[in-house]
Amino acid sequence: MTESEDSCNLSLDRRKFAEMVVSSHQVSDELDPEAIVKRKLTLYLSAYYLADRFNKLENAHFEGAMNSERYQKLLNELKDEKFGDW
């Protein structure tokens, strides 16, 4: 995550975020190597584009300090059927 000194806007470094998500996820050793790679790639791309989506929403809707009300509004904007488990 990054935060500029003259702004209180929160933004995620898409690559670092995706790498962190992938490195924290355990995949069964019982899968063949190609299946493991496909799962990790899917997870990486999902995390990367979710971080990008978060950054765009945050930049479009929020200026100044992020308070809990704005944070909840942002989470509600991110919710959809695919990411409904938030």
PyMOL Python script that loads the backbone (N, CA, C, O; Angstrom):
from pymol import cmd

cmd.read_pdbstr("""\
ATOM      1  N   MET A   1       0.841  -1.173   0.000  1.00  0.00           N
ATOM      2  CA  MET A   1       0.000   0.000   0.000  1.00  0.00           C
ATOM      3  C   MET A   1       0.886   1.234   0.000  1.00  0.00           C
ATOM      4  O   MET A   1       1.974   1.234   0.575  1.00  0.00           O
ATOM      5  N   THR A   2       0.412   2.271  -0.643  1.00  0.00           N
ATOM      6  CA  THR A   2       1.159   3.511  -0.671  1.00  0.00           C
ATOM      7  C   THR A   2       0.244   4.645  -0.268  1.00  0.00           C
ATOM      8  O   THR A   2      -0.975   4.578  -0.427  1.00  0.00           O
ATOM      9  N   GLU A   3       0.861   5.690   0.257  1.00  0.00           N
ATOM     10  CA  GLU A   3       0.104   6.870   0.645  1.00  0.00           C
ATOM     11  C   GLU A   3       1.017   8.060   0.447  1.00  0.00           C
ATOM     12  O   GLU A   3       2.076   8.138   1.071  1.00  0.00           O
ATOM     13  N   SER A   4       0.625   8.991  -0.411  1.00  0.00           N
ATOM     14  CA  SER A   4       1.470  10.147  -0.650  1.00  0.00           C
ATOM     15  C   SER A   4       1.451  11.066   0.560  1.00  0.00           C
ATOM     16  O   SER A   4       0.488  11.089   1.326  1.00  0.00           O
ATOM     17  N   GLU A   5       2.539  11.826   0.720  1.00  0.00           N
ATOM     18  CA  GLU A   5       2.664  12.682   1.895  1.00  0.00           C
ATOM     19  C   GLU A   5       1.659  13.821   1.889  1.00  0.00           C
ATOM     20  O   GLU A   5       1.199  14.231   2.955  1.00  0.00           O
ATOM     21  N   ASP A   6       1.301  14.351   0.710  1.00  0.00           N
ATOM     22  CA  ASP A   6       0.396  15.484   0.670  1.00  0.00           C
ATOM     23  C   ASP A   6      -1.050  15.079   0.433  1.00  0.00           C
ATOM     24  O   ASP A   6      -1.894  15.938   0.179  1.00  0.00           O
ATOM     25  N   SER A   7      -1.347  13.806   0.509  1.00  0.00           N
ATOM     26  CA  SER A   7      -2.707  13.327   0.315  1.00  0.00           C
ATOM     27  C   SER A   7      -2.986  12.204   1.297  1.00  0.00           C
ATOM     28  O   SER A   7      -2.088  11.446   1.663  1.00  0.00           O
ATOM     29  N   CYS A   8      -4.227  12.107   1.715  1.00  0.00           N
ATOM     30  CA  CYS A   8      -4.616  11.029   2.613  1.00  0.00           C
ATOM     31  C   CYS A   8      -5.253   9.882   1.838  1.00  0.00           C
ATOM     32  O   CYS A   8      -5.795   8.951   2.434  1.00  0.00           O
ATOM     33  N   ASN A   9      -5.189   9.949   0.520  1.00  0.00           N
ATOM     34  CA  ASN A   9      -5.763   8.883  -0.287  1.00  0.00           C
ATOM     35  C   ASN A   9      -4.954   7.613  -0.127  1.00  0.00           C
ATOM     36  O   ASN A   9      -3.724   7.631  -0.138  1.00  0.00           O
ATOM     37  N   LEU A  10      -5.651   6.541   0.017  1.00  0.00           N
ATOM     38  CA  LEU A  10      -5.040   5.232   0.139  1.00  0.00           C
ATOM     39  C   LEU A  10      -5.021   4.587  -1.232  1.00  0.00           C
ATOM     40  O   LEU A  10      -6.033   4.598  -1.933  1.00  0.00           O
ATOM     41  N   SER A  11      -3.900   4.031  -1.623  1.00  0.00           N
ATOM     42  CA  SER A  11      -3.869   3.276  -2.874  1.00  0.00           C
ATOM     43  C   SER A  11      -2.998   2.049  -2.676  1.00  0.00           C
ATOM     44  O   SER A  11      -2.025   2.067  -1.923  1.00  0.00           O
ATOM     45  N   LEU A  12      -3.368   0.993  -3.365  1.00  0.00           N
ATOM     46  CA  LEU A  12      -2.642  -0.260  -3.274  1.00  0.00           C
ATOM     47  C   LEU A  12      -1.663  -0.362  -4.432  1.00  0.00           C
ATOM     48  O   LEU A  12      -1.988   0.000  -5.563  1.00  0.00           O
ATOM     49  N   ASP A  13      -0.475  -0.852  -4.149  1.00  0.00           N
ATOM     50  CA  ASP A  13       0.453  -1.206  -5.209  1.00  0.00           C
ATOM     51  C   ASP A  13      -0.043  -2.538  -5.755  1.00  0.00           C
ATOM     52  O   ASP A  13       0.037  -3.561  -5.075  1.00  0.00           O
ATOM     53  N   ARG A  14      -0.552  -2.525  -6.973  1.00  0.00           N
ATOM     54  CA  ARG A  14      -1.215  -3.709  -7.528  1.00  0.00           C
ATOM     55  C   ARG A  14      -0.312  -4.937  -7.546  1.00  0.00           C
ATOM     56  O   ARG A  14      -0.743  -6.027  -7.171  1.00  0.00           O
ATOM     57  N   ARG A  15       0.915  -4.772  -7.971  1.00  0.00           N
ATOM     58  CA  ARG A  15       1.831  -5.922  -8.057  1.00  0.00           C
ATOM     59  C   ARG A  15       2.183  -6.464  -6.682  1.00  0.00           C
ATOM     60  O   ARG A  15       2.134  -7.672  -6.452  1.00  0.00           O
ATOM     61  N   LYS A  16       2.536  -5.569  -5.771  1.00  0.00           N
ATOM     62  CA  LYS A  16       2.885  -6.019  -4.416  1.00  0.00           C
ATOM     63  C   LYS A  16       1.704  -6.692  -3.731  1.00  0.00           C
ATOM     64  O   LYS A  16       1.864  -7.707  -3.052  1.00  0.00           O
ATOM     65  N   PHE A  17       0.517  -6.120  -3.914  1.00  0.00           N
ATOM     66  CA  PHE A  17      -0.676  -6.701  -3.318  1.00  0.00           C
ATOM     67  C   PHE A  17      -0.928  -8.099  -3.877  1.00  0.00           C
ATOM     68  O   PHE A  17      -1.173  -9.039  -3.121  1.00  0.00           O
ATOM     69  N   ALA A  18      -0.868  -8.234  -5.191  1.00  0.00           N
ATOM     70  CA  ALA A  18      -1.098  -9.537  -5.820  1.00  0.00           C
ATOM     71  C   ALA A  18      -0.051 -10.554  -5.371  1.00  0.00           C
ATOM     72  O   ALA A  18      -0.387 -11.708  -5.103  1.00  0.00           O
ATOM     73  N   GLU A  19       1.207 -10.141  -5.288  1.00  0.00           N
ATOM     74  CA  GLU A  19       2.265 -11.047  -4.823  1.00  0.00           C
ATOM     75  C   GLU A  19       2.027 -11.478  -3.384  1.00  0.00           C
ATOM     76  O   GLU A  19       2.240 -12.640  -3.037  1.00  0.00           O
ATOM     77  N   MET A  20       1.587 -10.550  -2.548  1.00  0.00           N
ATOM     78  CA  MET A  20       1.310 -10.885  -1.157  1.00  0.00           C
ATOM     79  C   MET A  20       0.162 -11.892  -1.054  1.00  0.00           C
ATOM     80  O   MET A  20       0.235 -12.849  -0.283  1.00  0.00           O
ATOM     81  N   VAL A  21      -0.885 -11.672  -1.828  1.00  0.00           N
ATOM     82  CA  VAL A  21      -2.029 -12.584  -1.799  1.00  0.00           C
ATOM     83  C   VAL A  21      -1.603 -13.977  -2.249  1.00  0.00           C
ATOM     84  O   VAL A  21      -1.946 -14.968  -1.603  1.00  0.00           O
ATOM     85  N   VAL A  22      -0.864 -14.062  -3.340  1.00  0.00           N
ATOM     86  CA  VAL A  22      -0.430 -15.361  -3.846  1.00  0.00           C
ATOM     87  C   VAL A  22       0.502 -16.053  -2.854  1.00  0.00           C
ATOM     88  O   VAL A  22       0.374 -17.254  -2.617  1.00  0.00           O
ATOM     89  N   SER A  23       1.425 -15.313  -2.281  1.00  0.00           N
ATOM     90  CA  SER A  23       2.378 -15.935  -1.355  1.00  0.00           C
ATOM     91  C   SER A  23       1.713 -16.399  -0.062  1.00  0.00           C
ATOM     92  O   SER A  23       2.230 -17.284   0.621  1.00  0.00           O
ATOM     93  N   SER A  24       0.581 -15.812   0.272  1.00  0.00           N
ATOM     94  CA  SER A  24      -0.102 -16.211   1.508  1.00  0.00           C
ATOM     95  C   SER A  24      -1.097 -17.352   1.294  1.00  0.00           C
ATOM     96  O   SER A  24      -1.657 -17.879   2.255  1.00  0.00           O
ATOM     97  N   HIS A  25      -1.313 -17.725   0.057  1.00  0.00           N
ATOM     98  CA  HIS A  25      -2.300 -18.761  -0.270  1.00  0.00           C
ATOM     99  C   HIS A  25      -1.613 -20.119  -0.425  1.00  0.00           C
ATOM    100  O   HIS A  25      -0.626 -20.249  -1.149  1.00  0.00           O
ATOM    101  N   GLN A  26      -2.146 -21.116   0.258  1.00  0.00           N
ATOM    102  CA  GLN A  26      -1.606 -22.476   0.172  1.00  0.00           C
ATOM    103  C   GLN A  26      -2.400 -23.282  -0.852  1.00  0.00           C
ATOM    104  O   GLN A  26      -3.631 -23.261  -0.857  1.00  0.00           O
ATOM    105  N   VAL A  27      -1.682 -23.988  -1.714  1.00  0.00           N
ATOM    106  CA  VAL A  27      -2.302 -24.857  -2.705  1.00  0.00           C
ATOM    107  C   VAL A  27      -1.848 -26.279  -2.410  1.00  0.00           C
ATOM    108  O   VAL A  27      -0.680 -26.513  -2.103  1.00  0.00           O
ATOM    109  N   SER A  28      -2.760 -27.210  -2.503  1.00  0.00           N
ATOM    110  CA  SER A  28      -2.474 -28.606  -2.210  1.00  0.00           C
ATOM    111  C   SER A  28      -1.340 -29.149  -3.084  1.00  0.00           C
ATOM    112  O   SER A  28      -1.306 -28.922  -4.294  1.00  0.00           O
ATOM    113  N   ASP A  29      -0.418 -29.865  -2.450  1.00  0.00           N
ATOM    114  CA  ASP A  29       0.679 -30.510  -3.173  1.00  0.00           C
ATOM    115  C   ASP A  29       0.189 -31.706  -3.982  1.00  0.00           C
ATOM    116  O   ASP A  29       0.926 -32.246  -4.808  1.00  0.00           O
ATOM    117  N   GLU A  30      -1.044 -32.115  -3.746  1.00  0.00           N
ATOM    118  CA  GLU A  30      -1.587 -33.267  -4.456  1.00  0.00           C
ATOM    119  C   GLU A  30      -1.967 -32.934  -5.892  1.00  0.00           C
ATOM    120  O   GLU A  30      -2.201 -33.839  -6.693  1.00  0.00           O
ATOM    121  N   LEU A  31      -2.033 -31.656  -6.228  1.00  0.00           N
ATOM    122  CA  LEU A  31      -2.371 -31.251  -7.588  1.00  0.00           C
ATOM    123  C   LEU A  31      -1.157 -31.383  -8.495  1.00  0.00           C
ATOM    124  O   LEU A  31      -0.016 -31.351  -8.035  1.00  0.00           O
ATOM    125  N   ASP A  32      -1.414 -31.530  -9.773  1.00  0.00           N
ATOM    126  CA  ASP A  32      -0.283 -31.559 -10.699  1.00  0.00           C
ATOM    127  C   ASP A  32       0.268 -30.138 -10.835  1.00  0.00           C
ATOM    128  O   ASP A  32      -0.454 -29.172 -10.586  1.00  0.00           O
ATOM    129  N   PRO A  33       1.538 -29.999 -11.229  1.00  0.00           N
ATOM    130  CA  PRO A  33       2.169 -28.675 -11.281  1.00  0.00           C
ATOM    131  C   PRO A  33       1.413 -27.652 -12.132  1.00  0.00           C
ATOM    132  O   PRO A  33       1.351 -26.477 -11.770  1.00  0.00           O
ATOM    133  N   GLU A  34       0.843 -28.078 -13.246  1.00  0.00           N
ATOM    134  CA  GLU A  34       0.120 -27.138 -14.094  1.00  0.00           C
ATOM    135  C   GLU A  34      -1.124 -26.600 -13.391  1.00  0.00           C
ATOM    136  O   GLU A  34      -1.442 -25.417 -13.515  1.00  0.00           O
ATOM    137  N   ALA A  35      -1.824 -27.451 -12.660  1.00  0.00           N
ATOM    138  CA  ALA A  35      -3.010 -27.012 -11.919  1.00  0.00           C
ATOM    139  C   ALA A  35      -2.623 -26.010 -10.834  1.00  0.00           C
ATOM    140  O   ALA A  35      -3.335 -25.032 -10.607  1.00  0.00           O
ATOM    141  N   ILE A  36      -1.498 -26.253 -10.166  1.00  0.00           N
ATOM    142  CA  ILE A  36      -1.022 -25.326  -9.129  1.00  0.00           C
ATOM    143  C   ILE A  36      -0.736 -23.962  -9.747  1.00  0.00           C
ATOM    144  O   ILE A  36      -1.152 -22.933  -9.214  1.00  0.00           O
ATOM    145  N   VAL A  37      -0.025 -23.956 -10.873  1.00  0.00           N
ATOM    146  CA  VAL A  37       0.323 -22.700 -11.535  1.00  0.00           C
ATOM    147  C   VAL A  37      -0.933 -21.968 -12.000  1.00  0.00           C
ATOM    148  O   VAL A  37      -1.029 -20.749 -11.860  1.00  0.00           O
ATOM    149  N   LYS A  38      -1.885 -22.700 -12.546  1.00  0.00           N
ATOM    150  CA  LYS A  38      -3.125 -22.065 -12.998  1.00  0.00           C
ATOM    151  C   LYS A  38      -3.870 -21.422 -11.827  1.00  0.00           C
ATOM    152  O   LYS A  38      -4.390 -20.314 -11.958  1.00  0.00           O
ATOM    153  N   ARG A  39      -3.924 -22.108 -10.691  1.00  0.00           N
ATOM    154  CA  ARG A  39      -4.598 -21.528  -9.518  1.00  0.00           C
ATOM    155  C   ARG A  39      -3.875 -20.284  -9.033  1.00  0.00           C
ATOM    156  O   ARG A  39      -4.508 -19.277  -8.711  1.00  0.00           O
ATOM    157  N   LYS A  40      -2.543 -20.352  -8.979  1.00  0.00           N
ATOM    158  CA  LYS A  40      -1.767 -19.196  -8.520  1.00  0.00           C
ATOM    159  C   LYS A  40      -1.917 -18.024  -9.493  1.00  0.00           C
ATOM    160  O   LYS A  40      -2.033 -16.876  -9.065  1.00  0.00           O
ATOM    161  N   LEU A  41      -1.916 -18.305 -10.784  1.00  0.00           N
ATOM    162  CA  LEU A  41      -2.074 -17.242 -11.776  1.00  0.00           C
ATOM    163  C   LEU A  41      -3.458 -16.605 -11.674  1.00  0.00           C
ATOM    164  O   LEU A  41      -3.593 -15.383 -11.733  1.00  0.00           O
ATOM    165  N   THR A  42      -4.468 -17.430 -11.524  1.00  0.00           N
ATOM    166  CA  THR A  42      -5.829 -16.916 -11.362  1.00  0.00           C
ATOM    167  C   THR A  42      -5.918 -16.037 -10.121  1.00  0.00           C
ATOM    168  O   THR A  42      -6.529 -14.969 -10.157  1.00  0.00           O
ATOM    169  N   LEU A  43      -5.320 -16.477  -9.042  1.00  0.00           N
ATOM    170  CA  LEU A  43      -5.324 -15.707  -7.800  1.00  0.00           C
ATOM    171  C   LEU A  43      -4.570 -14.392  -7.970  1.00  0.00           C
ATOM    172  O   LEU A  43      -5.035 -13.346  -7.516  1.00  0.00           O
ATOM    173  N   TYR A  44      -3.397 -14.440  -8.628  1.00  0.00           N
ATOM    174  CA  TYR A  44      -2.600 -13.233  -8.864  1.00  0.00           C
ATOM    175  C   TYR A  44      -3.401 -12.217  -9.679  1.00  0.00           C
ATOM    176  O   TYR A  44      -3.490 -11.047  -9.306  1.00  0.00           O
ATOM    177  N   LEU A  45      -3.975 -12.661 -10.779  1.00  0.00           N
ATOM    178  CA  LEU A  45      -4.718 -11.742 -11.642  1.00  0.00           C
ATOM    179  C   LEU A  45      -5.951 -11.180 -10.944  1.00  0.00           C
ATOM    180  O   LEU A  45      -6.273 -10.002 -11.098  1.00  0.00           O
ATOM    181  N   SER A  46      -6.637 -12.017 -10.181  1.00  0.00           N
ATOM    182  CA  SER A  46      -7.800 -11.534  -9.425  1.00  0.00           C
ATOM    183  C   SER A  46      -7.398 -10.468  -8.420  1.00  0.00           C
ATOM    184  O   SER A  46      -8.062  -9.437  -8.312  1.00  0.00           O
ATOM    185  N   ALA A  47      -6.319 -10.705  -7.684  1.00  0.00           N
ATOM    186  CA  ALA A  47      -5.844  -9.735  -6.694  1.00  0.00           C
ATOM    187  C   ALA A  47      -5.364  -8.456  -7.364  1.00  0.00           C
ATOM    188  O   ALA A  47      -5.644  -7.359  -6.879  1.00  0.00           O
ATOM    189  N   TYR A  48      -4.650  -8.584  -8.467  1.00  0.00           N
ATOM    190  CA  TYR A  48      -4.123  -7.429  -9.196  1.00  0.00           C
ATOM    191  C   TYR A  48      -5.269  -6.523  -9.654  1.00  0.00           C
ATOM    192  O   TYR A  48      -5.242  -5.313  -9.427  1.00  0.00           O
ATOM    193  N   TYR A  49      -6.275  -7.122 -10.302  1.00  0.00           N
ATOM    194  CA  TYR A  49      -7.365  -6.310 -10.823  1.00  0.00           C
ATOM    195  C   TYR A  49      -8.317  -5.825  -9.737  1.00  0.00           C
ATOM    196  O   TYR A  49      -8.963  -4.791  -9.910  1.00  0.00           O
ATOM    197  N   LEU A  50      -8.418  -6.538  -8.637  1.00  0.00           N
ATOM    198  CA  LEU A  50      -9.216  -6.042  -7.519  1.00  0.00           C
ATOM    199  C   LEU A  50      -8.536  -4.826  -6.889  1.00  0.00           C
ATOM    200  O   LEU A  50      -9.209  -3.865  -6.517  1.00  0.00           O
ATOM    201  N   ALA A  51      -7.210  -4.861  -6.767  1.00  0.00           N
ATOM    202  CA  ALA A  51      -6.473  -3.702  -6.249  1.00  0.00           C
ATOM    203  C   ALA A  51      -6.634  -2.514  -7.188  1.00  0.00           C
ATOM    204  O   ALA A  51      -6.798  -1.381  -6.737  1.00  0.00           O
ATOM    205  N   ASP A  52      -6.588  -2.769  -8.487  1.00  0.00           N
ATOM    206  CA  ASP A  52      -6.788  -1.701  -9.466  1.00  0.00           C
ATOM    207  C   ASP A  52      -8.182  -1.106  -9.335  1.00  0.00           C
ATOM    208  O   ASP A  52      -8.355   0.112  -9.381  1.00  0.00           O
ATOM    209  N   ARG A  53      -9.166  -1.967  -9.173  1.00  0.00           N
ATOM    210  CA  ARG A  53     -10.555  -1.522  -8.995  1.00  0.00           C
ATOM    211  C   ARG A  53     -10.708  -0.701  -7.721  1.00  0.00           C
ATOM    212  O   ARG A  53     -11.381   0.330  -7.715  1.00  0.00           O
ATOM    213  N   PHE A  54     -10.082  -1.162  -6.645  1.00  0.00           N
ATOM    214  CA  PHE A  54     -10.095  -0.425  -5.378  1.00  0.00           C
ATOM    215  C   PHE A  54      -9.498   0.970  -5.578  1.00  0.00           C
ATOM    216  O   PHE A  54     -10.086   1.968  -5.162  1.00  0.00           O
ATOM    217  N   ASN A  55      -8.335   1.031  -6.212  1.00  0.00           N
ATOM    218  CA  ASN A  55      -7.671   2.323  -6.416  1.00  0.00           C
ATOM    219  C   ASN A  55      -8.536   3.283  -7.228  1.00  0.00           C
ATOM    220  O   ASN A  55      -8.626   4.465  -6.899  1.00  0.00           O
ATOM    221  N   LYS A  56      -9.165   2.785  -8.277  1.00  0.00           N
ATOM    222  CA  LYS A  56     -10.020   3.646  -9.108  1.00  0.00           C
ATOM    223  C   LYS A  56     -11.218   4.159  -8.322  1.00  0.00           C
ATOM    224  O   LYS A  56     -11.566   5.336  -8.416  1.00  0.00           O
ATOM    225  N   LEU A  57     -11.850   3.281  -7.549  1.00  0.00           N
ATOM    226  CA  LEU A  57     -12.989   3.713  -6.741  1.00  0.00           C
ATOM    227  C   LEU A  57     -12.563   4.708  -5.675  1.00  0.00           C
ATOM    228  O   LEU A  57     -13.244   5.708  -5.445  1.00  0.00           O
ATOM    229  N   GLU A  58     -11.462   4.443  -5.040  1.00  0.00           N
ATOM    230  CA  GLU A  58     -10.977   5.335  -3.981  1.00  0.00           C
ATOM    231  C   GLU A  58     -10.657   6.704  -4.563  1.00  0.00           C
ATOM    232  O   GLU A  58     -11.010   7.725  -3.973  1.00  0.00           O
ATOM    233  N   ASN A  59     -10.003   6.736  -5.695  1.00  0.00           N
ATOM    234  CA  ASN A  59      -9.655   8.008  -6.317  1.00  0.00           C
ATOM    235  C   ASN A  59     -10.876   8.759  -6.816  1.00  0.00           C
ATOM    236  O   ASN A  59     -10.917   9.988  -6.755  1.00  0.00           O
ATOM    237  N   ALA A  60     -11.863   8.039  -7.305  1.00  0.00           N
ATOM    238  CA  ALA A  60     -13.048   8.674  -7.868  1.00  0.00           C
ATOM    239  C   ALA A  60     -14.000   9.215  -6.804  1.00  0.00           C
ATOM    240  O   ALA A  60     -14.690  10.206  -7.044  1.00  0.00           O
ATOM    241  N   HIS A  61     -14.048   8.578  -5.635  1.00  0.00           N
ATOM    242  CA  HIS A  61     -15.091   8.915  -4.669  1.00  0.00           C
ATOM    243  C   HIS A  61     -14.623   9.607  -3.402  1.00  0.00           C
ATOM    244  O   HIS A  61     -15.429  10.208  -2.690  1.00  0.00           O
ATOM    245  N   PHE A  62     -13.351   9.533  -3.117  1.00  0.00           N
ATOM    246  CA  PHE A  62     -12.918  10.017  -1.814  1.00  0.00           C
ATOM    247  C   PHE A  62     -11.756  10.977  -1.927  1.00  0.00           C
ATOM    248  O   PHE A  62     -10.741  10.686  -2.561  1.00  0.00           O
ATOM    249  N   GLU A  63     -11.922  12.116  -1.305  1.00  0.00           N
ATOM    250  CA  GLU A  63     -10.841  13.080  -1.188  1.00  0.00           C
ATOM    251  C   GLU A  63     -10.657  13.356   0.293  1.00  0.00           C
ATOM    252  O   GLU A  63     -11.629  13.423   1.046  1.00  0.00           O
ATOM    253  N   GLY A  64      -9.435  13.511   0.699  1.00  0.00           N
ATOM    254  CA  GLY A  64      -9.164  13.767   2.108  1.00  0.00           C
ATOM    255  C   GLY A  64      -9.072  12.480   2.897  1.00  0.00           C
ATOM    256  O   GLY A  64      -8.941  11.394   2.333  1.00  0.00           O
ATOM    257  N   ALA A  65      -9.141  12.617   4.206  1.00  0.00           N
ATOM    258  CA  ALA A  65      -8.954  11.472   5.101  1.00  0.00           C
ATOM    259  C   ALA A  65     -10.060  10.440   4.927  1.00  0.00           C
ATOM    260  O   ALA A  65     -11.223  10.776   4.706  1.00  0.00           O
ATOM    261  N   MET A  66      -9.671   9.199   5.030  1.00  0.00           N
ATOM    262  CA  MET A  66     -10.619   8.088   4.936  1.00  0.00           C
ATOM    263  C   MET A  66     -11.175   7.832   6.324  1.00  0.00           C
ATOM    264  O   MET A  66     -10.452   7.381   7.212  1.00  0.00           O
ATOM    265  N   ASN A  67     -12.464   8.118   6.514  1.00  0.00           N
ATOM    266  CA  ASN A  67     -13.083   7.802   7.791  1.00  0.00           C
ATOM    267  C   ASN A  67     -13.860   6.501   7.639  1.00  0.00           C
ATOM    268  O   ASN A  67     -13.939   5.951   6.541  1.00  0.00           O
ATOM    269  N   SER A  68     -14.427   6.009   8.719  1.00  0.00           N
ATOM    270  CA  SER A  68     -15.084   4.704   8.669  1.00  0.00           C
ATOM    271  C   SER A  68     -16.296   4.707   7.744  1.00  0.00           C
ATOM    272  O   SER A  68     -16.583   3.698   7.101  1.00  0.00           O
ATOM    273  N   GLU A  69     -17.009   5.825   7.669  1.00  0.00           N
ATOM    274  CA  GLU A  69     -18.173   5.900   6.772  1.00  0.00           C
ATOM    275  C   GLU A  69     -17.733   5.800   5.312  1.00  0.00           C
ATOM    276  O   GLU A  69     -18.338   5.072   4.525  1.00  0.00           O
ATOM    277  N   ARG A  70     -16.692   6.526   4.957  1.00  0.00           N
ATOM    278  CA  ARG A  70     -16.174   6.464   3.592  1.00  0.00           C
ATOM    279  C   ARG A  70     -15.612   5.082   3.284  1.00  0.00           C
ATOM    280  O   ARG A  70     -15.768   4.573   2.174  1.00  0.00           O
ATOM    281  N   TYR A  71     -14.967   4.486   4.258  1.00  0.00           N
ATOM    282  CA  TYR A  71     -14.415   3.143   4.091  1.00  0.00           C
ATOM    283  C   TYR A  71     -15.534   2.135   3.816  1.00  0.00           C
ATOM    284  O   TYR A  71     -15.408   1.303   2.918  1.00  0.00           O
ATOM    285  N   GLN A  72     -16.614   2.202   4.574  1.00  0.00           N
ATOM    286  CA  GLN A  72     -17.737   1.302   4.365  1.00  0.00           C
ATOM    287  C   GLN A  72     -18.375   1.526   2.997  1.00  0.00           C
ATOM    288  O   GLN A  72     -18.779   0.573   2.331  1.00  0.00           O
ATOM    289  N   LYS A  73     -18.461   2.772   2.585  1.00  0.00           N
ATOM    290  CA  LYS A  73     -19.009   3.073   1.270  1.00  0.00           C
ATOM    291  C   LYS A  73     -18.129   2.459   0.183  1.00  0.00           C
ATOM    292  O   LYS A  73     -18.642   1.906  -0.790  1.00  0.00           O
ATOM    293  N   LEU A  74     -16.829   2.552   0.340  1.00  0.00           N
ATOM    294  CA  LEU A  74     -15.904   1.968  -0.626  1.00  0.00           C
ATOM    295  C   LEU A  74     -16.061   0.453  -0.683  1.00  0.00           C
ATOM    296  O   LEU A  74     -16.095  -0.127  -1.768  1.00  0.00           O
ATOM    297  N   LEU A  75     -16.158  -0.187   0.470  1.00  0.00           N
ATOM    298  CA  LEU A  75     -16.351  -1.640   0.483  1.00  0.00           C
ATOM    299  C   LEU A  75     -17.650  -2.030  -0.193  1.00  0.00           C
ATOM    300  O   LEU A  75     -17.701  -3.031  -0.909  1.00  0.00           O
ATOM    301  N   ASN A  76     -18.705  -1.249   0.026  1.00  0.00           N
ATOM    302  CA  ASN A  76     -19.977  -1.525  -0.628  1.00  0.00           C
ATOM    303  C   ASN A  76     -19.867  -1.383  -2.144  1.00  0.00           C
ATOM    304  O   ASN A  76     -20.500  -2.135  -2.885  1.00  0.00           O
ATOM    305  N   GLU A  77     -19.066  -0.420  -2.609  1.00  0.00           N
ATOM    306  CA  GLU A  77     -18.848  -0.250  -4.041  1.00  0.00           C
ATOM    307  C   GLU A  77     -18.109  -1.455  -4.624  1.00  0.00           C
ATOM    308  O   GLU A  77     -18.348  -1.829  -5.772  1.00  0.00           O
ATOM    309  N   LEU A  78     -17.222  -2.057  -3.850  1.00  0.00           N
ATOM    310  CA  LEU A  78     -16.430  -3.191  -4.331  1.00  0.00           C
ATOM    311  C   LEU A  78     -17.230  -4.489  -4.367  1.00  0.00           C
ATOM    312  O   LEU A  78     -16.868  -5.421  -5.085  1.00  0.00           O
ATOM    313  N   LYS A  79     -18.302  -4.554  -3.608  1.00  0.00           N
ATOM    314  CA  LYS A  79     -19.083  -5.787  -3.539  1.00  0.00           C
ATOM    315  C   LYS A  79     -19.789  -6.056  -4.868  1.00  0.00           C
ATOM    316  O   LYS A  79     -20.339  -5.154  -5.499  1.00  0.00           O
ATOM    317  N   ASP A  80     -19.756  -7.271  -5.252  1.00  0.00           N
ATOM    318  CA  ASP A  80     -20.586  -7.774  -6.340  1.00  0.00           C
ATOM    319  C   ASP A  80     -20.708  -9.271  -6.161  1.00  0.00           C
ATOM    320  O   ASP A  80     -20.215  -9.811  -5.170  1.00  0.00           O
ATOM    321  N   GLU A  81     -21.333  -9.938  -7.067  1.00  0.00           N
ATOM    322  CA  GLU A  81     -21.548 -11.369  -6.897  1.00  0.00           C
ATOM    323  C   GLU A  81     -20.236 -12.141  -6.771  1.00  0.00           C
ATOM    324  O   GLU A  81     -20.143 -13.092  -5.995  1.00  0.00           O
ATOM    325  N   LYS A  82     -19.231 -11.735  -7.529  1.00  0.00           N
ATOM    326  CA  LYS A  82     -17.966 -12.447  -7.523  1.00  0.00           C
ATOM    327  C   LYS A  82     -17.205 -12.248  -6.224  1.00  0.00           C
ATOM    328  O   LYS A  82     -16.553 -13.178  -5.750  1.00  0.00           O
ATOM    329  N   PHE A  83     -17.269 -11.078  -5.645  1.00  0.00           N
ATOM    330  CA  PHE A  83     -16.538 -10.778  -4.420  1.00  0.00           C
ATOM    331  C   PHE A  83     -17.502 -10.531  -3.266  1.00  0.00           C
ATOM    332  O   PHE A  83     -17.219  -9.715  -2.389  1.00  0.00           O
ATOM    333  N   GLY A  84     -18.629 -11.223  -3.258  1.00  0.00           N
ATOM    334  CA  GLY A  84     -19.663 -11.021  -2.258  1.00  0.00           C
ATOM    335  C   GLY A  84     -19.312 -11.493  -0.874  1.00  0.00           C
ATOM    336  O   GLY A  84     -20.092 -11.285   0.055  1.00  0.00           O
ATOM    337  N   ASP A  85     -18.150 -12.130  -0.697  1.00  0.00           N
ATOM    338  CA  ASP A  85     -17.793 -12.639   0.617  1.00  0.00           C
ATOM    339  C   ASP A  85     -17.080 -11.602   1.476  1.00  0.00           C
ATOM    340  O   ASP A  85     -16.582 -11.941   2.549  1.00  0.00           O
ATOM    341  N   TRP A  86     -17.019 -10.352   1.036  1.00  0.00           N
ATOM    342  CA  TRP A  86     -16.366  -9.308   1.832  1.00  0.00           C
ATOM    343  C   TRP A  86     -17.179  -8.969   3.036  1.00  0.00           C
ATOM    344  O   TRP A  86     -16.786  -8.110   3.825  1.00  0.00           O
TER     345      TRP A  86
END
""", "prot")
cmd.dss("prot")
cmd.show_as("cartoon", "prot")
cmd.util.cbc("prot")
cmd.orient("prot")
